[in-house]
Amino acid sequence: MYAATDDFGAQRGAAELGIRITKAASDSARRLQACRRRARRDVFTEEPTEMERLLASPRSSGDGTVED
């Protein structure tokens, strides 16, 4: 939620800002309530993904040597 300079100091701006804050808060609460509970992952017992395997493998420098 952002507020502009015009939102502060003037009665009309402050009222509109309050309305926007209330709407943003209710939208956020509605979205949070719509989220489902997820099962926690145990990353230590899962098999690594292909990308994780690629990132963990030693790299060749091009001259036949392997860098760690």
C-alpha positions as CSV (number, residue, x, y, z in Angstrom):
1,M,0.0,0.0,0.0
2,Y,1.5,3.3,-1.1
3,A,0.4,6.8,-0.2
4,A,1.1,10.0,-2.2
5,T,2.0,13.3,-0.7
6,D,-1.5,14.6,-1.4
7,D,-2.9,11.8,0.9
8,F,-1.5,13.6,4.0
9,G,-2.7,16.7,5.6
10,A,-5.9,17.3,3.7
11,Q,-9.1,15.9,5.2
12,R,-10.4,14.5,1.9
13,G,-7.0,12.9,1.2
14,A,-6.8,11.3,4.6
15,A,-10.3,9.8,4.3
16,E,-9.5,8.3,0.9
17,L,-6.3,6.9,2.2
18,G,-8.1,5.3,5.1
19,I,-10.6,3.7,2.7
20,R,-7.7,2.4,0.5
21,I,-5.9,1.0,3.6
22,T,-9.1,-0.8,4.7
23,K,-9.7,-2.3,1.3
24,A,-6.0,-3.4,1.0
25,A,-6.2,-5.0,4.4
26,S,-9.4,-6.9,3.7
27,D,-8.1,-8.0,0.3
28,S,-4.9,-9.3,2.0
29,A,-6.9,-11.1,4.7
30,R,-9.1,-12.7,2.0
31,R,-6.1,-13.9,0.1
32,L,-4.4,-15.4,3.1
33,Q,-7.6,-17.2,4.1
34,A,-7.8,-18.7,0.6
35,C,-4.3,-20.2,0.8
36,R,-4.3,-23.9,1.5
37,R,-2.0,-25.5,4.1
38,R,0.9,-27.2,2.4
39,A,2.7,-30.2,3.6
40,R,6.2,-29.4,4.8
41,R,9.0,-30.7,2.6
42,D,11.9,-32.6,4.0
43,V,14.7,-31.5,1.6
44,F,17.2,-33.8,3.2
45,T,15.3,-37.0,2.3
46,E,14.2,-36.0,-1.2
47,E,16.1,-36.9,-4.3
48,P,18.0,-34.0,-5.8
49,T,16.5,-32.4,-8.9
50,E,18.3,-32.4,-12.3
51,M,19.3,-28.7,-11.7
52,E,20.7,-29.5,-8.3
53,R,22.7,-32.4,-9.7
54,L,24.1,-30.1,-12.5
55,L,25.0,-27.5,-10.0
56,A,26.8,-30.0,-7.7
57,S,28.8,-31.7,-10.4
58,P,32.5,-30.6,-10.9
59,R,33.1,-28.3,-13.9
60,S,35.6,-28.9,-16.7
61,S,37.9,-25.9,-17.4
62,G,38.2,-26.9,-21.1
63,D,41.8,-28.0,-20.9
64,G,41.0,-31.4,-19.5
65,T,41.3,-30.4,-15.9
66,V,38.4,-30.5,-13.5
67,E,37.6,-27.5,-11.2
68,D,36.0,-27.9,-7.8
